[in-house]
């Protein structure tokens, strides 16, 4: 069995989480909303529990959605209610992913373990969410594009954390970053859930004037 060395354990204990900047949506919407919500939480509520609940909101519905759409095409029948539920769960995950850190700082219980747990769940979400997004947009009919989206999402996630290991901070684009991507993803699900032909909205041919 592989064990962590003393130097690796020391590095984990001494590690400090650092993020450089906030994106537009996080700065003006998500963070202010969570600053208000965190004051409603009891101080005994563990930040890691918030992380676990948020992970359940994104992973369980996501895996069920992938199971219900094995071909990621319009051949798979998915109810509008199911798509709306997955979209709402994604938004809840986004809020809880922001709340756990604020609760940790509020209660003075921030720890390297909490960060590793948070980013561990994010790593699983980085696999599940692109697969769900591909199924929503019926990209199984365009497998090369589906593979490109998966490769791009995982590469961006890996590079962000590689940069963190080298520079000691995660750089956030001030205009568009992961929070905007998450919100767009949830919007895709909610739009598809109310559109008359469901996921067919992403296969519709737009009339162009040229």
C-alpha positions in Angstrom: 0.0 0.0 0.0 1.3 3.4 -1.0 1.8 5.8 2.0 2.4 9.5 2.1 5.9 10.5 3.2 6.7 12.7 6.1 7.5 15.6 3.8 4.2 15.1 1.9 2.2 15.1 5.2 4.0 18.2 6.3 3.2 19.9 3.0 -0.5 19.1 3.5 -0.6 20.5 7.0 1.2 23.7 5.9 -0.8 24.2 2.7 -2.8 27.5 2.6 -5.7 27.9 0.1 -5.3 31.0 -2.0 -7.4 32.3 -4.9 -6.5 35.3 -7.0 -9.5 37.4 -7.8 -13.2 36.7 -8.5 -15.1 36.4 -11.8 -18.0 38.7 -12.7 -20.8 36.4 -11.5 -19.0 35.4 -8.3 -18.2 39.0 -7.5 -21.6 40.5 -8.1 -24.1 37.7 -7.4 -22.8 34.5 -5.9 -20.4 35.8 -3.2 -22.8 38.5 -1.9 -25.7 36.0 -1.8 -23.6 33.5 0.1 -22.3 36.2 2.5 -25.9 36.7 3.5 -26.8 33.0 3.6 -23.9 32.0 5.7 -25.2 34.2 8.6 -28.3 32.0 8.6 -26.3 28.8 9.3 -25.7 27.6 12.8 -22.1 27.9 14.0 -22.0 24.1 14.9 -22.6 23.1 11.3 -19.4 21.6 10.0 -18.1 23.1 6.7 -17.2 19.5 5.5 -20.8 18.5 5.9 -21.8 21.3 3.6 -19.2 20.1 1.1 -20.6 16.5 1.3 -24.2 17.7 0.8 -23.1 19.9 -2.2 -21.3 16.9 -3.7 -24.4 14.7 -3.3 -26.4 17.4 -5.1 -24.2 17.4 -8.2 -22.9 13.8 -8.3 -26.0 11.7 -7.6 -28.4 13.4 -10.1 -25.6 13.7 -12.6 -24.9 10.0 -12.5 -28.6 9.2 -12.8 -28.9 11.5 -15.8 -25.9 9.9 -17.5 -27.5 6.4 -16.9 -30.8 7.6 -18.4 -29.0 8.9 -21.5 -26.6 6.2 -22.6 -26.3 7.4 -26.2 -26.3 11.1 -25.4 -28.7 11.6 -28.3 -32.4 12.4 -28.9 -33.1 8.7 -28.9 -32.9 8.8 -25.1 -36.2 9.8 -23.5 -35.7 12.2 -20.5 -38.6 14.0 -18.8 -38.7 17.7 -18.4 -39.1 17.4 -14.7 -35.9 15.3 -14.5 -33.9 17.8 -16.4 -35.2 20.7 -14.3 -34.3 18.7 -11.1 -30.8 18.2 -12.3 -30.5 21.9 -13.2 -31.7 23.0 -9.7 -29.4 20.5 -8.0 -26.5 22.0 -10.0 -27.4 25.5 -8.7 -27.6 24.2 -5.2 -24.1 22.6 -5.6 -22.8 25.9 -6.8 -24.1 27.7 -3.8 -23.0 25.1 -1.3 -19.5 25.0 -2.9 -19.2 28.7 -2.1 -20.9 28.4 1.4 -18.6 25.8 2.8 -15.5 28.0 2.6 -17.3 31.0 4.1 -18.6 28.8 6.9 -15.1 27.5 7.6 -13.7 31.0 7.8 -16.7 32.2 9.9 -16.2 29.4 12.5 -12.4 29.4 12.3 -12.4 25.7 11.2 -10.5 26.0 7.9 -8.2 23.1 7.3 -6.2 21.5 4.5 -8.5 18.5 4.8 -11.5 20.6 4.0 -9.8 22.0 0.9 -8.8 18.6 -0.3 -12.3 17.3 0.2 -13.8 20.3 -1.6 -11.5 19.9 -4.6 -11.8 16.1 -4.6 -15.6 16.5 -5.1 -14.9 19.2 -7.7 -12.6 16.7 -9.5 -15.5 14.1 -9.8 -17.9 16.9 -10.8 -15.4 17.9 -13.6 -16.0 14.5 -15.1 -19.8 14.2 -14.4 -20.9 17.6 -15.5 -19.4 17.6 -19.1 -21.0 14.2 -19.6 -24.4 15.5 -18.5 -23.9 18.6 -20.6 -23.1 16.4 -23.6 -26.2 14.4 -23.0 -28.4 17.5 -22.7 -27.1 19.0 -25.9 -27.3 15.5 -27.7 -23.6 15.6 -28.5 -23.6 11.8 -28.7 -24.6 12.5 -32.3 -21.3 14.4 -32.8 -18.9 12.2 -30.9 -15.8 14.1 -31.9 -17.2 17.3 -30.4 -18.3 15.4 -27.3 -14.7 14.1 -26.8 -13.3 17.6 -27.4 -15.5 19.1 -24.7 -14.6 16.3 -22.2 -10.9 16.8 -23.0 -11.1 20.6 -22.7 -13.0 20.5 -19.3 -10.6 18.0 -17.7 -7.5 19.8 -19.1 -8.6 23.2 -17.7 -9.3 21.6 -14.3 -5.9 19.9 -14.3 -4.0 23.0 -15.4 -5.7 25.2 -12.8 -4.6 22.9 -10.0 -1.2 22.4 -11.5 -0.8 26.2 -11.5 -1.9 26.2 -7.8 0.8 23.6 -6.9 3.5 25.7 -8.6 2.5 29.3 -7.8 0.6 28.7 -4.5 -2.6 30.3 -5.8 -5.5 29.5 -8.2 -5.8 32.2 -10.8 -9.4 33.3 -11.6 -10.3 35.3 -14.7 -12.0 38.5 -13.7 -14.6 38.2 -16.4 -15.6 34.6 -17.2 -14.5 31.6 -15.2 -15.8 28.4 -13.6 -18.8 30.0 -11.9 -20.1 31.4 -15.2 -19.6 27.9 -16.7 -21.6 26.3 -13.9 -24.4 28.8 -14.2 -24.6 28.3 -18.0 -24.7 24.6 -17.6 -27.6 24.8 -15.2 -29.3 27.2 -17.5 -29.0 24.7 -20.4 -30.9 22.1 -18.3 -33.6 24.5 -17.2 -34.1 25.9 -20.7 -34.3 22.4 -22.1 -36.8 21.4 -19.4 -39.3 24.1 -20.5 -38.7 24.0 -24.3 -41.6 22.2 -26.1 -39.2 19.7 -27.8 -37.0 19.4 -24.8 -33.4 18.7 -25.7 -34.4 19.3 -29.3 -33.7 22.9 -28.8 -30.0 22.2 -29.2 -30.6 20.5 -32.5 -32.9 23.1 -34.0 -31.9 24.7 -37.3 -31.8 28.5 -37.0 -33.0 30.5 -40.0 -30.2 32.7 -41.1 -30.5 35.6 -43.6 -27.6 34.4 -45.7 
